[in-house]
Structure formats: structure tokens, C-alpha cells
Amino acid sequence: MADTVCAKCGGSGWIIVEQDGISGAERCDCVAAERAGRIEDNAGIPPLYRSASFDNFALPQDNPIANRGLAAVLNTVRAYTREYPVLPKPGLLFIGDPGTGKTHLAVAALRKLIARGFEGLFYDYQNLFDRIRASYDATSGAADKEAYRSALDAEILLLDDLGAHRVTDWVEDTITSIVTYRCNHRRALIATTNLPDPDAGDALVERSADVQGVRYRTSLADRIGSRARSRLFEMCKVVHMPLVEDYRLRKTVR
């Protein structure tokens, strides 16, 4: 299919403008749009979320409390993308149960920032660690060897499902290294996690039906270590998702 030629500049990338009777040339808007498209194509966003945006985030229509809660979250994330990078904390940390819409909103934020001209990368947490581990193999490809470096250096890094990887000393040291480096260099991290955290308002001890009567929930600090967790809260605004029906199901019936 032939590429569509910009009607404003005729494909040249420049338009003629006049100000105070003087003519001059300036870059057409299509140049920035094309650059944003290239960045998004290279951002590694999974096909399932390539069209995720604030406009198509489905709010529950049959639950006023959940609607208000998610609408407030949506407004918070919108404000973040408008104000970035002039923010007290450069990142976002989405905390909430599976199916509450965390990944959709995280990708929508990343795409909005890319549209504004920033560069970003999406990584599934477990896949990132698998690739970093594979990079130690002499036969691994160049992409695997660059995974760790890109996680450090990306202008904006989106880590989806933070803490999903099995806990080992190597995993804890690696995530601490990535988060600490990005925090020290004030590089934005957008992360999502299903793991609870008491400072986000989550209870770690629940009543259970077994003999002991209580159950301890695995926390974010349990999975990534207290150092990485502390740095995350230092560099990220925490967005706690309200308890709602499964977002994936809600989206299909919108």
C-alpha cells in the first residue's frame, strides 16, 4: 500500500509560514508524528496492547463506586503524562489485583509520552529476566545481551508484572541494580504489580479457613527485596487500583 502524503507539506516535511510579513519554513507536524510512530514500533509493546489509550479504557457502568474510583485513577495517570517530566517523582507504580486494568493504563501512559516525543521501552518482567539470564550464554543473540543495558538506559522503562519472577539472590540483586540506577539518574520507570504493599494500603495478613486462621500474603518487598522496593517508592507515584470486576471481561462487553 502506498504511503499517504501529508496534505500540509506534500511530503517535504516543511511548511511555509508568515509572521509579521516575513516568510519562513518550519517543520510540519507530520515529522513529529512519524518519529513517534517509529519509536512506538520499536518500543516492544505487545500486540494485545498496541492500541491501548486513555480514550478506550473501559470504566464500569453498573457500579458507581468502582466507576468513580477508576475515573480518579484515570485522571491521575492523564495528569502524569501532561506534566512529565516536571514532576516530583518521574515514575508510576500501579498496584492492584489481576484484571483491574493496570497494564492498559501503563501502556496508555507510555504511548502518550511517546506521542509527546519521549522514547520508551516495554518489558514483561519475567521475559526481561529470562533474556538477561540468557545473555550469559556465549551463544545468545545480540538482543539478549542488550536487554540489561536497555533496561538501565531507556528514557522511559515500562516493567509489566513486577515481581512475577521466582525469587533468587540473583533476581533480587538484578532488579535492585536496575531500579537503583534509574532512580539515581532520574529515569522514569512505569511499573505494574499484582503484589500487595502495606504503604499502598494493602493488608498482608488475612483470615483463612485453615487451622492457623490467618494467611500471610507475599508482598512486593518479599519478591524484589526491600532495597528495590524502597527505591521504587522513592521514584514513583503510587497508583493503587480499586477493587473492581475483571477488566478483561469488562472491556469485552463495553
Helices and strands as residue ranges (DSSP letters): E 14-19, E 22-27, H 29-41, G 47-49, H 64-83, E 91-95, H 102-115, E 120-124, H 125-134, H 142-153, E 156-160, H 169-184, E 188-193, G 198-200, E 205-207, E 214-216, H 220-224, H 226-235, E 236-240, H 247-252
